Amino acid sequence: MTHEERRVRRENICKDLLAGMQPAAVAKKYGIGNSHVYRLALSCGVSSPRIAHICSLRALKLLLDGQSQASVANTLQVSRQRINQVATRTRKAGFILPGDATPGEAVS
């Protein structure tokens, strides 16, 4: 891909994001990773909290469905650290994730 083709692709990605297309859909459409879409979103003025919130909600759903943190990270193409942050905030909010030890249960 030439420099000019990359520039045009970046512009098209920004147009899609500004039009309200979901970051994951944009990533799939252009065959790039979510993290690349997030960086481009920041450069073209799409608010990062909106993007982070969407990712957090998707991660939370997958975690509550019983997927491991590593599996969720691979599925969403984000770092395991990011998924751990979501899981930690979920626990602090009082939720119990599948696989968590319940109070009084021995952890081995």
C-alpha positions in Angstrom: 0.0 0.0 0.0 1.4 3.4 -1.0 1.6 6.4 1.2 -1.2 8.0 -0.7 -3.4 4.9 -0.4 -2.8 4.9 3.4 -3.7 8.6 3.6 -7.0 8.0 1.7 -7.8 5.0 3.9 -7.2 7.0 7.1 -9.5 9.7 5.8 -12.2 7.1 5.0 -11.8 5.6 8.5 -12.3 9.0 10.1 -15.4 9.7 8.0 -16.9 6.3 9.0 -16.1 7.0 12.7 -17.5 10.6 12.6 -20.6 9.2 10.9 -21.2 7.0 14.0 -19.9 3.7 12.8 -18.8 1.4 15.6 -15.0 1.1 16.0 -15.2 -2.7 15.8 -17.2 -2.5 12.6 -14.6 -0.1 11.1 -11.8 -2.4 12.1 -13.5 -5.3 10.4 -14.4 -3.2 7.3 -10.8 -2.2 6.7 -9.1 -5.3 8.1 -7.2 -3.5 10.8 -7.0 -4.0 14.6 -9.2 -2.2 17.1 -6.3 -0.4 18.7 -5.4 1.1 15.3 -8.9 2.4 14.9 -8.8 3.9 18.4 -5.6 5.8 17.6 -7.1 7.1 14.3 -10.3 8.1 16.2 -8.3 10.2 18.5 -6.4 11.8 15.7 -9.6 12.7 13.9 -11.5 14.0 16.9 -13.8 11.2 17.9 -14.0 11.2 21.7 -12.0 8.4 23.3 -14.4 8.0 26.2 -17.1 7.0 23.8 -14.8 4.4 22.2 -13.5 3.2 25.6 -17.0 2.9 26.9 -18.1 0.7 24.0 -15.1 -1.5 24.5 -15.7 -1.8 28.2 -19.4 -2.8 27.7 -18.5 -5.4 25.2 -15.7 -6.7 27.5 -18.1 -6.8 30.4 -20.7 -8.8 28.5 -18.1 -11.4 27.5 -16.8 -11.6 31.0 -20.3 -12.1 32.4 -20.9 -14.8 29.8 -18.0 -16.7 31.4 -15.1 -16.0 29.0 -11.6 -15.7 30.5 -9.9 -12.4 30.5 -7.3 -13.6 27.9 -10.1 -14.9 25.6 -11.9 -11.5 25.9 -8.7 -9.6 25.1 -8.1 -11.7 22.0 -11.7 -11.4 20.9 -11.7 -7.6 21.2 -8.1 -7.2 20.1 -7.2 -5.2 23.2 -4.6 -5.8 25.9 -5.2 -8.2 28.8 -4.4 -5.3 31.1 -7.4 -3.4 29.7 -9.7 -6.3 30.3 -8.3 -6.7 33.8 -9.1 -3.1 34.4 -12.7 -3.7 33.3 -12.9 -6.8 35.6 -11.5 -4.9 38.6 -14.0 -2.1 38.2 -16.8 -4.6 37.8 -15.8 -6.3 41.1 -15.5 -2.9 42.9 -19.0 -2.1 41.8 -20.2 -5.3 43.6 -20.6 -7.7 40.8 -19.3 -11.3 40.9 -17.8 -12.5 37.7 -18.1 -16.2 36.8 -15.1 -18.0 38.2 -14.7 -15.6 41.1 -14.6 -17.2 44.6 -17.7 -16.5 46.6 -17.4 -15.2 50.2 -16.6 -18.1 52.5 -15.4 -20.4 49.7 -11.9 -21.7 49.9 -9.6 -20.6 47.1 -6.9 -23.1 46.2 
